[in-house]
Amino acid sequence: MTEPTVSLDFKLLHVGVAVSSLEPTAELLSTLFGYKVVSGPFDDPIQKVAVSFLATSGKDVAEIELNRAHQ
């Protein structure tokens, strides 16, 4: 018996991760996996968070979005 093929028909742009602190987390991801900050940090008042976008590619396309809740 074969399983039906499922097409999700979407493209994952980036993954959001909630963190307690942006800069130390960005530094850790840089050291461990070669990520670099390509945008941020900046405040997003709609989501009530501070945000940084990280990437490993030379295209500066965000792969990870770090979010820290406003205090």
All heavy atoms as TSV, in Angstrom:
chain	resi	resn	atom	element	x	y	z
A	1	MET	N	N	0.848	-1.176	0.000
A	1	MET	CA	C	0.000	0.000	0.000
A	1	MET	C	C	0.894	1.240	0.000
A	1	MET	O	O	1.826	1.348	0.775
A	1	MET	CB	C	-0.899	-0.006	1.239
A	1	MET	CG	C	-1.766	1.222	1.329
A	1	MET	SD	S	-2.616	1.394	2.897
A	1	MET	CE	C	-4.160	0.662	2.522
A	2	THR	N	N	0.608	2.191	-0.855
A	2	THR	CA	C	1.378	3.432	-0.906
A	2	THR	C	C	0.623	4.545	-0.196
A	2	THR	O	O	-0.602	4.604	-0.224
A	2	THR	CB	C	1.651	3.860	-2.356
A	2	THR	OG1	O	0.412	4.078	-3.007
A	2	THR	CG2	C	2.450	2.797	-3.098
A	3	GLU	N	N	1.385	5.392	0.424
A	3	GLU	CA	C	0.813	6.548	1.126
A	3	GLU	C	C	0.502	7.648	0.127
A	3	GLU	O	O	1.265	7.862	-0.815
A	3	GLU	CB	C	1.786	7.074	2.188
A	3	GLU	CG	C	2.059	6.095	3.307
A	3	GLU	CD	C	0.856	5.880	4.185
A	3	GLU	OE1	O	0.120	6.849	4.450
A	3	GLU	OE2	O	0.643	4.717	4.606
A	4	PRO	N	N	-0.582	8.378	0.318
A	4	PRO	CA	C	-0.868	9.503	-0.579
A	4	PRO	C	C	0.166	10.607	-0.412
A	4	PRO	O	O	0.675	10.840	0.681
A	4	PRO	CB	C	-2.260	9.981	-0.142
A	4	PRO	CG	C	-2.459	9.430	1.217
A	4	PRO	CD	C	-1.595	8.199	1.332
A	5	THR	N	N	0.498	11.260	-1.495
A	5	THR	CA	C	1.431	12.373	-1.461
A	5	THR	C	C	0.686	13.639	-1.047
A	5	THR	O	O	-0.380	13.936	-1.566
A	5	THR	CB	C	2.065	12.589	-2.845
A	5	THR	OG1	O	2.711	11.380	-3.235
A	5	THR	CG2	C	3.069	13.719	-2.807
A	6	VAL	N	N	1.278	14.358	-0.110
A	6	VAL	CA	C	0.673	15.592	0.371
A	6	VAL	C	C	1.559	16.758	-0.047
A	6	VAL	O	O	2.749	16.776	0.237
A	6	VAL	CB	C	0.513	15.581	1.908
A	6	VAL	CG1	C	-0.044	16.891	2.406
A	6	VAL	CG2	C	-0.357	14.421	2.337
A	7	SER	N	N	0.986	17.728	-0.708
A	7	SER	CA	C	1.703	18.922	-1.092
A	7	SER	C	C	1.256	20.078	-0.205
A	7	SER	O	O	0.078	20.426	-0.190
A	7	SER	CB	C	1.426	19.268	-2.556
A	7	SER	OG	O	2.046	20.488	-2.876
A	8	LEU	N	N	2.192	20.645	0.539
A	8	LEU	CA	C	1.852	21.737	1.444
A	8	LEU	C	C	1.815	23.076	0.735
A	8	LEU	O	O	1.244	24.026	1.229
A	8	LEU	CB	C	2.829	21.772	2.617
A	8	LEU	CG	C	2.836	20.517	3.475
A	8	LEU	CD1	C	3.893	20.639	4.565
A	8	LEU	CD2	C	1.482	20.245	4.081
A	9	ASP	N	N	2.487	23.187	-0.379
A	9	ASP	CA	C	2.435	24.380	-1.229
A	9	ASP	C	C	2.721	25.682	-0.486
A	9	ASP	O	O	1.998	26.663	-0.612
A	9	ASP	CB	C	1.093	24.457	-1.956
A	9	ASP	CG	C	1.171	25.361	-3.179
A	9	ASP	OD1	O	2.256	25.467	-3.777
A	9	ASP	OD2	O	0.139	25.958	-3.537
A	10	PHE	N	N	3.761	25.678	0.347
A	10	PHE	CA	C	4.219	26.918	0.976
A	10	PHE	C	C	5.725	26.839	1.139
A	10	PHE	O	O	6.312	25.773	1.071
A	10	PHE	CB	C	3.537	27.179	2.325
A	10	PHE	CG	C	4.010	26.294	3.446
A	10	PHE	CD1	C	5.045	26.699	4.270
A	10	PHE	CD2	C	3.420	25.066	3.682
A	10	PHE	CE1	C	5.492	25.894	5.305
A	10	PHE	CE2	C	3.857	24.249	4.709
A	10	PHE	CZ	C	4.891	24.663	5.518
A	11	LYS	N	N	6.342	27.992	1.346
A	11	LYS	CA	C	7.783	28.057	1.528
A	11	LYS	C	C	8.080	28.616	2.906
A	11	LYS	O	O	7.590	29.696	3.258
A	11	LYS	CB	C	8.412	28.945	0.451
A	11	LYS	CG	C	9.910	29.004	0.540
A	11	LYS	CD	C	10.481	29.845	-0.583
A	11	LYS	CE	C	11.980	29.907	-0.460
A	11	LYS	NZ	N	12.574	30.737	-1.506
A	12	LEU	N	N	8.852	27.890	3.683
A	12	LEU	CA	C	9.261	28.342	5.006
A	12	LEU	C	C	10.277	29.471	4.835
A	12	LEU	O	O	11.308	29.298	4.196
A	12	LEU	CB	C	9.879	27.189	5.789
A	12	LEU	CG	C	10.330	27.498	7.200
A	12	LEU	CD1	C	9.131	27.832	8.085
A	12	LEU	CD2	C	11.101	26.333	7.774
A	13	LEU	N	N	9.975	30.647	5.389
A	13	LEU	CA	C	10.858	31.801	5.245
A	13	LEU	C	C	11.918	31.850	6.342
A	13	LEU	O	O	13.090	32.076	6.081
A	13	LEU	CB	C	10.053	33.092	5.233
A	13	LEU	CG	C	9.048	33.228	4.084
A	13	LEU	CD1	C	8.272	34.520	4.210
A	13	LEU	CD2	C	9.759	33.148	2.742
A	14	HIS	N	N	11.481	31.673	7.581
A	14	HIS	CA	C	12.411	31.652	8.695
A	14	HIS	C	C	11.716	31.035	9.904
A	14	HIS	O	O	10.504	30.863	9.904
A	14	HIS	CB	C	12.954	33.051	9.029
A	14	HIS	CG	C	11.899	34.021	9.455
A	14	HIS	ND1	N	11.206	34.798	8.554
A	14	HIS	CD2	C	11.401	34.344	10.671
A	14	HIS	CE1	C	10.335	35.557	9.204
A	14	HIS	NE2	N	10.443	35.291	10.495
A	15	VAL	N	N	12.510	30.732	10.921
A	15	VAL	CA	C	11.993	30.144	12.151
A	15	VAL	C	C	12.151	31.167	13.269
A	15	VAL	O	O	13.222	31.746	13.444
A	15	VAL	CB	C	12.767	28.857	12.507
A	15	VAL	CG1	C	12.315	28.298	13.838
A	15	VAL	CG2	C	12.604	27.823	11.401
A	16	GLY	N	N	11.075	31.405	14.008
A	16	GLY	CA	C	11.117	32.317	15.144
A	16	GLY	C	C	11.430	31.566	16.424
A	16	GLY	O	O	10.905	30.484	16.656
A	17	VAL	N	N	12.310	32.157	17.256
A	17	VAL	CA	C	12.708	31.545	18.520
A	17	VAL	C	C	12.604	32.597	19.623
A	17	VAL	O	O	13.194	33.673	19.514
A	17	VAL	CB	C	14.160	31.019	18.451
A	17	VAL	CG1	C	14.563	30.379	19.771
A	17	VAL	CG2	C	14.327	30.041	17.301
A	18	ALA	N	N	11.852	32.286	20.672
A	18	ALA	CA	C	11.756	33.185	21.827
A	18	ALA	C	C	12.970	32.969	22.719
A	18	ALA	O	O	13.298	31.827	23.067
A	18	ALA	CB	C	10.473	32.902	22.604
A	19	VAL	N	N	13.650	34.065	23.061
A	19	VAL	CA	C	14.861	33.985	23.882
A	19	VAL	C	C	14.783	35.015	25.002
A	19	VAL	O	O	14.025	35.979	24.932
A	19	VAL	CB	C	16.134	34.207	23.027
A	19	VAL	CG1	C	16.266	33.125	21.971
A	19	VAL	CG2	C	16.152	35.581	22.383
A	20	SER	N	N	15.604	34.825	26.021
A	20	SER	CA	C	15.607	35.775	27.138
A	20	SER	C	C	16.508	36.975	26.869
A	20	SER	O	O	16.351	38.019	27.489
A	20	SER	CB	C	16.027	35.074	28.433
A	20	SER	OG	O	17.321	34.530	28.295
A	21	SER	N	N	17.474	36.820	25.952
A	21	SER	CA	C	18.396	37.913	25.630
A	21	SER	C	C	18.874	37.747	24.189
A	21	SER	O	O	19.327	36.661	23.798
A	21	SER	CB	C	19.574	37.897	26.600
A	21	SER	OG	O	20.419	38.985	26.355
A	22	LEU	N	N	18.795	38.813	23.389
A	22	LEU	CA	C	19.142	38.731	21.970
A	22	LEU	C	C	20.640	38.587	21.717
A	22	LEU	O	O	21.072	37.685	20.993
A	22	LEU	CB	C	18.626	39.965	21.225
A	22	LEU	CG	C	17.118	40.150	21.151
A	22	LEU	CD1	C	16.789	41.462	20.455
A	22	LEU	CD2	C	16.465	38.982	20.432
A	23	GLU	N	N	21.447	39.502	22.269
A	23	GLU	CA	C	22.858	39.546	21.923
A	23	GLU	C	C	23.613	38.279	22.315
A	23	GLU	O	O	24.334	37.717	21.475
A	23	GLU	CB	C	23.518	40.798	22.520
A	23	GLU	CG	C	23.099	42.090	21.841
A	23	GLU	CD	C	21.737	42.617	22.303
A	23	GLU	OE1	O	21.194	42.115	23.313
A	23	GLU	OE2	O	21.213	43.514	21.631
A	24	PRO	N	N	23.482	37.778	23.554
A	24	PRO	CA	C	24.212	36.548	23.892
A	24	PRO	C	C	23.767	35.350	23.051
A	24	PRO	O	O	24.589	34.517	22.677
A	24	PRO	CB	C	23.892	36.325	25.366
A	24	PRO	CG	C	23.517	37.662	25.890
A	24	PRO	CD	C	22.848	38.359	24.735
A	25	THR	N	N	22.489	35.287	22.728
A	25	THR	CA	C	22.000	34.182	21.904
A	25	THR	C	C	22.547	34.278	20.494
A	25	THR	O	O	22.983	33.283	19.910
A	25	THR	CB	C	20.457	34.162	21.876
A	25	THR	OG1	O	19.962	34.094	23.217
A	25	THR	CG2	C	19.938	32.979	21.082
A	26	ALA	N	N	22.566	35.480	19.932
A	26	ALA	CA	C	23.129	35.678	18.596
A	26	ALA	C	C	24.611	35.310	18.580
A	26	ALA	O	O	25.088	34.669	17.634
A	26	ALA	CB	C	22.920	37.120	18.141
A	27	GLU	N	N	25.355	35.686	19.618
A	27	GLU	CA	C	26.771	35.355	19.706
A	27	GLU	C	C	26.979	33.843	19.785
A	27	GLU	O	O	27.875	33.294	19.137
A	27	GLU	CB	C	27.410	36.039	20.919
A	27	GLU	CG	C	27.568	37.534	20.755
A	27	GLU	CD	C	28.114	38.205	22.007
A	27	GLU	OE1	O	28.700	37.511	22.863
A	27	GLU	OE2	O	27.953	39.429	22.122
A	28	LEU	N	N	26.141	33.165	20.555
A	28	LEU	CA	C	26.244	31.715	20.690
A	28	LEU	C	C	25.968	31.028	19.353
A	28	LEU	O	O	26.714	30.132	18.933
A	28	LEU	CB	C	25.276	31.207	21.756
A	28	LEU	CG	C	25.268	29.696	21.980
A	28	LEU	CD1	C	26.610	29.219	22.512
A	28	LEU	CD2	C	24.144	29.307	22.923
A	29	LEU	N	N	24.917	31.447	18.652
A	29	LEU	CA	C	24.592	30.853	17.356
A	29	LEU	C	C	25.676	31.152	16.329
A	29	LEU	O	O	25.941	30.339	15.439
A	29	LEU	CB	C	23.231	31.344	16.877
A	29	LEU	CG	C	22.034	30.829	17.680
A	29	LEU	CD1	C	20.746	31.501	17.220
A	29	LEU	CD2	C	21.921	29.327	17.584
A	30	SER	N	N	26.327	32.288	16.457
A	30	SER	CA	C	27.438	32.629	15.577
A	30	SER	C	C	28.627	31.697	15.825
A	30	SER	O	O	29.203	31.146	14.879
A	30	SER	CB	C	27.864	34.079	15.791
A	30	SER	OG	O	28.992	34.377	15.017
A	31	THR	N	N	28.963	31.519	17.078
A	31	THR	CA	C	30.097	30.668	17.443
A	31	THR	C	C	29.853	29.207	17.067
A	31	THR	O	O	30.727	28.551	16.499
A	31	THR	CB	C	30.374	30.769	18.959
A	31	THR	OG1	O	30.674	32.129	19.275
A	31	THR	CG2	C	31.521	29.878	19.380
A	32	LEU	N	N	28.660	28.705	17.378
A	32	LEU	CA	C	28.369	27.286	17.153
A	32	LEU	C	C	28.083	26.939	15.698
A	32	LEU	O	O	28.508	25.890	15.210
A	32	LEU	CB	C	27.187	26.846	18.020
A	32	LEU	CG	C	27.395	26.846	19.527
A	32	LEU	CD1	C	26.101	26.488	20.245
A	32	LEU	CD2	C	28.505	25.872	19.914
A	33	PHE	N	N	27.333	27.818	15.005
A	33	PHE	CA	C	26.820	27.447	13.690
A	33	PHE	C	C	27.134	28.436	12.566
A	33	PHE	O	O	26.716	28.236	11.432
A	33	PHE	CB	C	25.300	27.257	13.769
A	33	PHE	CG	C	24.877	26.261	14.815
A	33	PHE	CD1	C	24.202	26.681	15.945
A	33	PHE	CD2	C	25.171	24.917	14.677
A	33	PHE	CE1	C	23.809	25.775	16.915
A	33	PHE	CE2	C	24.788	24.002	15.642
A	33	PHE	CZ	C	24.109	24.427	16.770
A	34	GLY	N	N	27.820	29.533	12.887
A	34	GLY	CA	C	28.201	30.486	11.858
A	34	GLY	C	C	27.122	31.484	11.461
A	34	GLY	O	O	27.244	32.148	10.439
A	35	TYR	N	N	26.069	31.628	12.265
A	35	TYR	CA	C	25.037	32.624	11.963
A	35	TYR	C	C	25.574	34.027	12.196
A	35	TYR	O	O	26.452	34.232	13.026
A	35	TYR	CB	C	23.796	32.414	12.839
A	35	TYR	CG	C	22.925	31.293	12.367
A	35	TYR	CD1	C	23.032	30.028	12.913
A	35	TYR	CD2	C	21.987	31.491	11.366
A	35	TYR	CE1	C	22.239	28.986	12.476
A	35	TYR	CE2	C	21.187	30.463	10.919
A	35	TYR	CZ	C	21.313	29.206	11.474
A	35	TYR	OH	O	20.535	28.184	11.030
A	36	LYS	N	N	25.036	34.983	11.441
A	36	LYS	CA	C	25.378	36.387	11.671
A	36	LYS	C	C	24.080	37.195	11.692
A	36	LYS	O	O	23.089	36.826	11.052
A	36	LYS	CB	C	26.321	36.919	10.595
A	36	LYS	CG	C	25.726	36.909	9.206
A	36	LYS	CD	C	26.692	37.496	8.197
A	36	LYS	CE	C	26.012	37.491	6.825
A	36	LYS	NZ	N	26.759	38.220	5.835
A	37	VAL	N	N	24.084	38.290	12.424
A	37	VAL	CA	C	22.918	39.171	12.483
A	37	VAL	C	C	22.856	39.941	11.165
A	37	VAL	O	O	23.820	40.606	10.788
A	37	VAL	CB	C	22.995	40.137	13.680
A	37	VAL	CG1	C	21.833	41.122	13.649
A	37	VAL	CG2	C	23.006	39.362	14.992
A	38	VAL	N	N	21.731	39.829	10.468
A	38	VAL	CA	C	21.558	40.545	9.199
A	38	VAL	C	C	20.576	41.706	9.324
A	38	VAL	O	O	20.494	42.553	8.443
A	38	VAL	CB	C	21.112	39.595	8.055
A	38	VAL	CG1	C	22.215	38.600	7.746
A	38	VAL	CG2	C	19.814	38.892	8.377
A	39	SER	N	N	19.842	41.761	10.463
A	39	SER	CA	C	18.920	42.865	10.722
A	39	SER	C	C	18.612	42.903	12.206
A	39	SER	O	O	18.409	41.875	12.833
A	39	SER	CB	C	17.628	42.671	9.924
A	39	SER	OG	O	16.729	43.731	10.152
A	40	GLY	N	N	18.594	44.123	12.759
A	40	GLY	CA	C	18.258	44.263	14.165
A	40	GLY	C	C	19.501	44.451	15.015
A	40	GLY	O	O	20.600	44.529	14.494
A	41	PRO	N	N	19.291	44.525	16.278
A	41	PRO	CA	C	17.993	44.392	16.958
A	41	PRO	C	C	17.143	45.649	16.800
A	41	PRO	O	O	17.654	46.753	16.691
A	41	PRO	CB	C	18.367	44.180	18.421
A	41	PRO	CG	C	19.715	44.794	18.576
A	41	PRO	CD	C	20.384	44.678	17.234
A	42	PHE	N	N	15.839	45.438	16.753
A	42	PHE	CA	C	14.893	46.541	16.708
A	42	PHE	C	C	13.629	46.131	17.443
A	42	PHE	O	O	13.383	44.950	17.683
A	42	PHE	CB	C	14.576	46.977	15.274
A	42	PHE	CG	C	13.991	45.885	14.414
A	42	PHE	CD1	C	12.627	45.652	14.379
A	42	PHE	CD2	C	14.809	45.100	13.634
A	42	PHE	CE1	C	12.094	44.650	13.587
A	42	PHE	CE2	C	14.287	44.096	12.835
A	42	PHE	CZ	C	12.928	43.868	12.818
A	43	ASP	N	N	12.837	47.134	17.835
A	43	ASP	CA	C	11.595	46.875	18.558
A	43	ASP	C	C	10.446	46.669	17.578
A	43	ASP	O	O	10.325	47.391	16.590
A	43	ASP	CB	C	11.250	48.034	19.490
A	43	ASP	CG	C	12.165	48.092	20.693
A	43	ASP	OD1	O	12.578	47.017	21.168
A	43	ASP	OD2	O	12.474	49.203	21.158
A	44	ASP	N	N	9.620	45.686	17.871
A	44	ASP	CA	C	8.386	45.432	17.125
A	44	ASP	C	C	7.233	45.703	18.082
A	44	ASP	O	O	6.875	44.842	18.896
A	44	ASP	CB	C	8.350	43.994	16.617
A	44	ASP	CG	C	7.108	43.685	15.810
A	44	ASP	OD1	O	6.107	44.428	15.907
A	44	ASP	OD2	O	7.118	42.680	15.090
A	45	PRO	N	N	6.657	46.912	18.053
A	45	PRO	CA	C	5.617	47.268	19.014
A	45	PRO	C	C	4.329	46.462	18.831
A	45	PRO	O	O	3.565	46.305	19.782
A	45	PRO	CB	C	5.384	48.755	18.758
A	45	PRO	CG	C	5.866	48.997	17.377
A	45	PRO	CD	C	6.964	48.011	17.138
A	46	ILE	N	N	4.075	45.950	17.652
A	46	ILE	CA	C	2.855	45.163	17.429
A	46	ILE	C	C	2.933	43.842	18.184
A	46	ILE	O	O	1.986	43.441	18.854
A	46	ILE	CB	C	2.627	44.931	15.924
A	46	ILE	CG1	C	2.341	46.266	15.241
A	46	ILE	CG2	C	1.488	43.936	15.686
A	46	ILE	CD1	C	2.290	46.202	13.732
A	47	GLN	N	N	4.086	43.168	18.094
A	47	GLN	CA	C	4.252	41.895	18.802
A	47	GLN	C	C	4.752	42.087	20.233
A	47	GLN	O	O	4.828	41.134	20.993
A	47	GLN	CB	C	5.239	40.995	18.051
A	47	GLN	CG	C	4.755	40.568	16.687
A	47	GLN	CD	C	5.704	39.589	16.055
A	47	GLN	OE1	O	5.999	38.530	16.611
A	47	GLN	NE2	N	6.214	39.939	14.881
A	48	LYS	N	N	5.150	43.323	20.564
A	48	LYS	CA	C	5.687	43.661	21.883
A	48	LYS	C	C	6.952	42.865	22.187
A	48	LYS	O	O	7.118	42.296	23.265
A	48	LYS	CB	C	4.633	43.466	22.973
A	48	LYS	CG	C	3.420	44.349	22.781
A	48	LYS	CD	C	2.395	44.147	23.859
A	48	LYS	CE	C	1.183	45.026	23.574
A	48	LYS	NZ	N	0.109	44.810	24.506
A	49	VAL	N	N	7.877	42.834	21.192
A	49	VAL	CA	C	9.144	42.138	21.334
A	49	VAL	C	C	10.263	42.955	20.697
A	49	VAL	O	O	10.019	43.847	19.894
A	49	VAL	CB	C	9.108	40.736	20.667
A	49	VAL	CG1	C	8.129	39.817	21.363
A	49	VAL	CG2	C	8.813	40.838	19.182
A	50	ALA	N	N	11.487	42.632	21.081
A	50	ALA	CA	C	12.668	43.092	20.371
A	50	ALA	C	C	13.086	41.945	19.457
A	50	ALA	O	O	12.966	40.775	19.824
A	50	ALA	CB	C	13.780	43.440	21.345
A	51	VAL	N	N	13.559	42.258	18.264
A	51	VAL	CA	C	13.792	41.242	17.235
A	51	VAL	C	C	15.162	41.408	16.604
A	51	VAL	O	O	15.617	42.532	16.367
A	51	VAL	CB	C	12.714	41.367	16.129
A	51	VAL	CG1	C	12.935	40.352	15.034
A	51	VAL	CG2	C	11.325	41.228	16.701
A	52	SER	N	N	15.807	40.280	16.315
A	52	SER	CA	C	17.005	40.232	15.479
A	52	SER	C	C	16.821	39.095	14.483
A	52	SER	O	O	16.278	38.040	14.831
A	52	SER	CB	C	18.262	39.960	16.300
A	52	SER	OG	O	18.640	41.086	17.025
A	53	PHE	N	N	17.262	39.316	13.246
A	53	PHE	CA	C	17.209	38.275	12.222
A	53	PHE	C	C	18.631	37.796	11.946
A	53	PHE	O	O	19.547	38.605	11.798
A	53	PHE	CB	C	16.574	38.809	10.937
A	53	PHE	CG	C	15.103	39.052	11.066
A	53	PHE	CD1	C	14.625	40.316	11.361
A	53	PHE	CD2	C	14.195	38.021	10.910
A	53	PHE	CE1	C	13.264	40.557	11.478
A	53	PHE	CE2	C	12.835	38.243	11.027
A	53	PHE	CZ	C	12.364	39.520	11.316
A	54	LEU	N	N	18.808	36.479	11.839
A	54	LEU	CA	C	20.112	35.874	11.622
A	54	LEU	C	C	20.102	35.013	10.362
A	54	LEU	O	O	19.046	34.494	9.979
A	54	LEU	CB	C	20.511	34.988	12.804
A	54	LEU	CG	C	20.921	35.683	14.100
A	54	LEU	CD1	C	19.763	36.344	14.786
A	54	LEU	CD2	C	21.586	34.708	15.017
A	55	ALA	N	N	21.280	34.857	9.759
A	55	ALA	CA	C	21.416	34.020	8.570
A	55	ALA	C	C	22.822	33.452	8.502
A	55	ALA	O	O	23.748	33.984	9.103
A	55	ALA	CB	C	21.121	34.827	7.315
A	56	THR	N	N	22.975	32.381	7.744
A	56	THR	CA	C	24.302	31.825	7.466
A	56	THR	C	C	24.689	32.027	6.016
A	56	THR	O	O	25.852	31.960	5.680
A	56	THR	CB	C	24.369	30.313	7.767
A	56	THR	OG1	O	23.384	29.635	6.992
A	56	THR	CG2	C	24.169	30.038	9.234
A	57	SER	N	N	23.708	32.265	5.164
A	57	SER	CA	C	23.992	32.412	3.732
A	57	SER	C	C	24.549	33.796	3.429
A	57	SER	O	O	24.339	34.740	4.177
A	57	SER	CB	C	22.722	32.181	2.910
A	57	SER	OG	O	21.807	33.238	3.111
A	58	GLY	N	N	25.213	33.911	2.319
A	58	GLY	CA	C	25.747	35.195	1.892
A	58	GLY	C	C	24.682	36.104	1.307
A	58	GLY	O	O	24.954	37.245	0.984
A	59	LYS	N	N	23.454	35.607	1.176
A	59	LYS	CA	C	22.378	36.392	0.576
A	59	LYS	C	C	21.673	37.288	1.588
A	59	LYS	O	O	20.794	38.032	1.234
A	59	LYS	CB	C	21.352	35.457	-0.065
A	59	LYS	CG	C	21.912	34.639	-1.192
A	59	LYS	CD	C	20.861	33.714	-1.752
A	59	LYS	CE	C	21.417	32.840	-2.847
A	59	LYS	NZ	N	20.420	31.903	-3.358
A	60	ASP	N	N	22.032	37.186	2.855
A	60	ASP	CA	C	21.396	37.961	3.922
A	60	ASP	C	C	19.893	37.738	3.989
A	60	ASP	O	O	19.113	38.647	4.280
A	60	ASP	CB	C	21.698	39.463	3.784
A	60	ASP	CG	C	23.165	39.779	4.059
A	60	ASP	OD1	O	23.835	38.945	4.693
A	60	ASP	OD2	O	23.619	40.845	3.658
A	61	VAL	N	N	19.461	36.531	3.701
A	61	VAL	CA	C	18.055	36.158	3.831
A	61	VAL	C	C	17.879	35.550	5.211
A	61	VAL	O	O	18.547	34.574	5.550
A	61	VAL	CB	C	17.649	35.143	2.736
A	61	VAL	CG1	C	16.221	34.697	2.932
A	61	VAL	CG2	C	17.842	35.743	1.356
A	62	ALA	N	N	17.001	36.132	6.017
A	62	ALA	CA	C	16.834	35.695	7.399
A	62	ALA	C	C	16.411	34.238	7.464
A	62	ALA	O	O	15.509	33.807	6.761
A	62	ALA	CB	C	15.810	36.569	8.112
A	63	GLU	N	N	17.094	33.480	8.322
A	63	GLU	CA	C	16.769	32.082	8.555
A	63	GLU	C	C	16.227	31.869	9.963
A	63	GLU	O	O	15.424	30.980	10.185
A	63	GLU	CB	C	18.011	31.224	8.321
A	63	GLU	CG	C	18.521	31.319	6.882
A	63	GLU	CD	C	19.938	30.824	6.715
A	63	GLU	OE1	O	20.595	30.479	7.713
A	63	GLU	OE2	O	20.395	30.783	5.565
A	64	ILE	N	N	16.688	32.707	10.892
A	64	ILE	CA	C	16.233	32.630	12.284
A	64	ILE	C	C	15.819	34.023	12.732
A	64	ILE	O	O	16.511	35.003	12.470
A	64	ILE	CB	C	17.334	32.093	13.224
A	64	ILE	CG1	C	17.661	30.639	12.869
A	64	ILE	CG2	C	16.905	32.207	14.682
A	64	ILE	CD1	C	18.736	30.040	13.738
A	65	GLU	N	N	14.686	34.107	13.422
A	65	GLU	CA	C	14.212	35.351	14.026
A	65	GLU	C	C	14.241	35.161	15.536
A	65	GLU	O	O	13.526	34.330	16.074
A	65	GLU	CB	C	12.786	35.649	13.570
A	65	GLU	CG	C	12.169	36.847	14.252
A	65	GLU	CD	C	10.714	37.068	13.889
A	65	GLU	OE1	O	10.204	36.397	12.971
A	65	GLU	OE2	O	10.075	37.920	14.551
A	66	LEU	N	N	15.114	35.904	16.201
A	66	LEU	CA	C	15.160	35.865	17.659
A	66	LEU	C	C	14.206	36.910	18.195
A	66	LEU	O	O	14.220	38.058	17.761
A	66	LEU	CB	C	16.591	36.166	18.160
A	66	LEU	CG	C	17.686	35.207	17.718
A	66	LEU	CD1	C	19.033	35.666	18.281
A	66	LEU	CD2	C	17.380	33.790	18.153
A	67	ASN	N	N	13.367	36.510	19.165
A	67	ASN	CA	C	12.379	37.412	19.780
A	67	ASN	C	C	12.606	37.450	21.281
A	67	ASN	O	O	12.713	36.402	21.923
A	67	ASN	CB	C	10.949	36.883	19.549
A	67	ASN	CG	C	10.577	36.907	18.104
A	67	ASN	OD1	O	10.472	37.961	17.513
A	67	ASN	ND2	N	10.373	35.737	17.527
A	68	ARG	N	N	12.687	38.659	21.829
A	68	ARG	CA	C	12.755	38.847	23.274
A	68	ARG	C	C	11.589	39.730	23.688
A	68	ARG	O	O	11.408	40.832	23.150
A	68	ARG	CB	C	14.079	39.506	23.690
A	68	ARG	CG	C	14.161	39.719	25.212
A	68	ARG	CD	C	15.335	40.581	25.609
A	68	ARG	NE	N	15.476	41.829	24.896
A	68	ARG	CZ	C	14.774	42.941	25.144
A	68	ARG	NH1	N	13.832	42.945	26.077
A	68	ARG	NH2	N	14.983	44.041	24.446
A	69	ALA	N	N	10.785	39.245	24.617
A	69	ALA	CA	C	9.623	40.004	25.073
A	69	ALA	C	C	10.068	41.305	25.742
A	69	ALA	O	O	11.091	41.353	26.425
A	69	ALA	CB	C	8.805	39.176	26.051
A	70	HIS	N	N	9.298	42.372	25.504
A	70	HIS	CA	C	9.570	43.648	26.194
A	70	HIS	C	C	9.371	43.453	27.680
A	70	HIS	O	O	8.478	42.759	28.114
A	70	HIS	CB	C	8.626	44.745	25.693
A	70	HIS	CG	C	8.984	45.241	24.334
A	70	HIS	ND1	N	8.070	45.838	23.508
A	70	HIS	CD2	C	10.155	45.225	23.633
A	70	HIS	CE1	C	8.661	46.188	22.378
A	70	HIS	NE2	N	9.920	45.817	22.432
A	71	GLN	N	N	10.218	44.126	28.420
A	71	GLN	CA	C	10.146	43.985	29.873
A	71	GLN	C	C	9.466	45.174	30.496
A	71	GLN	O	O	9.364	46.212	30.017
A	71	GLN	CB	C	11.543	43.819	30.440
A	71	GLN	CG	C	12.192	42.565	29.887
A	71	GLN	CD	C	13.636	42.429	30.315
A	71	GLN	OE1	O	14.161	43.243	31.059
A	71	GLN	NE2	N	14.285	41.404	29.852
